[in-house]
Amino acid sequence: MLANSFSLRGIKFAFLFGPPRFVEREEASKVHGDVCTSTGLDDFSFKYSTIAPEERLASKGFSIVFERKEGRGTLGAIIDNRNINGPIRILLEYTWPPSIEHVKENFDIISNSVFDSLEGNWTRVFAEVRLRAQCNTRSGNGLTFLKEKVLGLPKEYISGLGDPLSFCSVKLIVDATQPQPPSEDQIKGARRELLIEPLQEDPTSVYLELVSGWPQVAPLPRNQTGKIVIENIRKIDSNPSEYIEEALSFLNEQAEQLDRISK
């Protein structure tokens, strides 16, 4: 795998926040206008809808969608809440971003604009970054790289499954850990999900997808039980750019390590 060929295909960022409530169309329209003003981009499309009655639980939910074309990709935002008993979500997405700095700047502006525009005192309870990327392989074959270098499967085992092997995928999950003491960097200790598989539209490359999540309260180890300690509650108060920078740094490190084992 060639780490210097690393390229981003897409970035998603999400906050979950509360207390949950319903947002009417008039307020949604104001949020859209404020986002256009703060970003200096007046061509965001606007779509507002309420959740269909058959899907309602305790109360009706809502969905606000902004989107604009930019180059070969799109920049968009969704603010929604499918159930009044659950947290509100803001989801920011950029497909085929021109630069990481461009993404971080726009995500920070849009996120801050939404929180400033919506009436209320908001508490963020979860943050998540999803990065989609691709890398070329030294062998020019993504499938061979995965089965021989990442998994190290012997030919005898693969032939026992049947030939030829057409696809394989590796998914690694590491639970979140809570920084101790709470004065430490609250962005450390994210929950990780890393997916590695051949890039289907280009068999010479591999596809990488990293999901990094920061829950307000980290799960206790499986062999432990107990009450939540107030000092262990993570602050979710950084801008999207800081979470994105941490996740991107981690994914770059993984690409470099995969590059080393491919030599």
N, C-alpha and C positions, 0 to 999 in steps of 0.2 A: 504494500500500500504506500502511496506517495503522499506524505502529509502536506507537501507544498502545493498539491493540487486540490486541497480542501476548498469547497465552495458551498455557500448557503443557498438552499432552495426555498426556505421559508422560515418565518419566526412567528410564534404565537405567544402572547402573554395574557395572563388573566389574574384579576383580583376577585375574591369573594368578600363581600362586605355587608354590613347590616347597621341598624335593624332593618329587616325587610319591610317593604311597603309597596303599594301600587303607584305607578307613575302614569298620569293621564297624558293624552296626546298633546295638550297645550304645553305642558312642562317638557315633554319629549322634544317638541319643536324648538323650544328655547335652548335645550341642551345642544341640539344640532346646530343652531345658529351660533352659539358660543364656541363650539368646536371649530366651525368654519372661520370665525373671527380670530381665535387664538392661533390657529395653524396658518392663517393667511391663505387657505385653500377653500374657495367658495363653490367647488364643483363636487362636493360629497353628495351622493344620492341619499335620500331619506325615506325610510320605511318604518311605519309604526303599526303594530298589531297587538291584539289581545289573544290570549290562549283560548282555543276552542272550548265551548262549554263542557263537552264530554271529557276533556282533559283536566278540568279544574278540580282542585282538591278543596282546601279550606276556603279559597277565594280565587278570583280570576288573576291570571298572571299577565305579563306584558313583554313585548320585545321591541327594541329600537335598533335599527340597523343603519349604519353609515358606510358608504363604500365609494372609492374612486379608482379609476385606472391610472397606473403610473408605469410607463415603460412597458415591459413585457409582463408585469405583475399587477397586483392590486394592493391597496391599503384600505383596511376596513376596521370597523368597531361594532361590537354588539353589546348592548346593555339589556339584560333581561332577568326575569324572575318567573319561573314557571309555577311556583307555589308560594303563597304569601308567608308560609311557615319556614321557608328556606331562605338562605342569603341571596342577595342580588349579585349578579355577575357582570363584570366588564371584561370583555374578550377583545384584544387587539391583535390584528393579524396583518402580516406583510408577506406576500408571495414574491419570490425573485427580487429581493431588495437590492437596490443599487449599491448601498454601503451600509455597514453596521452603524456608523455614526448617524446616518440619515434615519434609520429605524429608531434608535434610542432617543433622538431628539423629538421625533414625531410622537412616539409612544408616551414620553414624559408630558408633552404638551397636551395631548388628548386626554390622558388619564387625569391630570390636574384640572383640566377644564371641566370634565364630567363631574368630579367631586365638588368643584366650586359652584357649578350650575345647579346640581340637584340640591334641593332644600333639605337640611338635616345635618346632624352630627354623626359622622360615619366612622365605624370601626372596621378595619380590614382584618379578616380572620384567616386568609389563605392567599398565597401568591404562587404562580406556576409559570414556568417558561418551557416551551416546546420548540426545539430546534430541529430542522430537517436539513441534512447536508449530504454531500457525496464526495468521494475520493477515487482517484485512479488507483489501480493496483500495479505492482511491479511485474507480475506475471501476465498482465493483460487479461485476467480471468477472475472475476469476482467470486464465482462459485468455488474455484480451486483454492483461492486464498482462504475462504471460510472453512472449507472442509479439511485442508491440510495444515494451515498455519494457526487458525483460531481454535478449531475443534480438535485437530490432530487425529482425525479418524483414520484407522488403517484401511487399506484398500479391501482387505478381506471382509471387514465389517460392512462397508458400503456395498460390495458385490452381493453380500447376503441379503441386502434389502431389495436388490434388483437393479439392473443397469439399463440405461444410464441414470445417474442421479441428476435431476433437473433443477433442484432448488433446495436451499437450507437457510435457516434463520436462527440467530442467537439473540436471546433477550435476557438481560441481567437486571435484577432489581435489588436495590439497597435501601432499607428503611431510613427514615429521617432520624437524626440525632439532635438532641437539644444542646446548644452551647452552654458550657458551665465555666465560670459563673455567668449570670445574665449580662454582666458588663462587657463580655466578649462580643465580637462581631456577630450580630444576629443573622447575617446572611450565610454564615457557615452552617454545615450540618444539614444540607438539603436531602430530601428523599430523591433517589435517582432511579430512572428506568432508561436503560440503553439498549437500543435495537440495532443489530448489524445484519445486513443481508445483501445479496447481490442486487445491483440496480437493474431493474427489469428492462428499462428502455435502453440501457447501455451495459451489456454483460461484462465489459472490461473493468467496470467500476463497482464500488460498493456503496450502499445507501446506509446512512447513519441517522438515527433519530434519538434524541435525548430529551427526556422529560424530567425537569428538576422542580420539586415542590417544597414549599415552606409552610407547613401547618402552624397555626398559632400555638397549638399544644402538641408536642411530639408524642407518639405512642410509647407507652411503657414497654420494656422488654417482655417477651412472652412469659418469662418465669417470674415476673413481678406484678403485683397488684397494689393499688393504693389510691389515695385522693390526689387531685391536681394541686401542686404546690405553686402558689402565686408567683414565686421567683422563677419558675420554670416556663412561664408563658412567654412565647417569642413575640417580639414587637414586629408587626408587619407595617412598617412606616417608611420604607425606602421607595424611591422612584423606580419605575420599571427598568430604567437603564442600568441600575446597579445589579438587579437580579439577572438581567440579560448578560451583562459583562461577566458575572461569576459563572453562569452556565456555559457561555461561549468559551471561557478560559478552560473550564473542565473538559469540554468536548474536544478542544484543540489538543489538550494533553492526551486524551484517549487516542486521537488520530496519530499523534507522534509515537505512542507506545505500540500501536498496531503496526506502524511503519517499521519500528525496530524489530518486531518479531517476524516481519516478512522478509528480512534480509537473509 
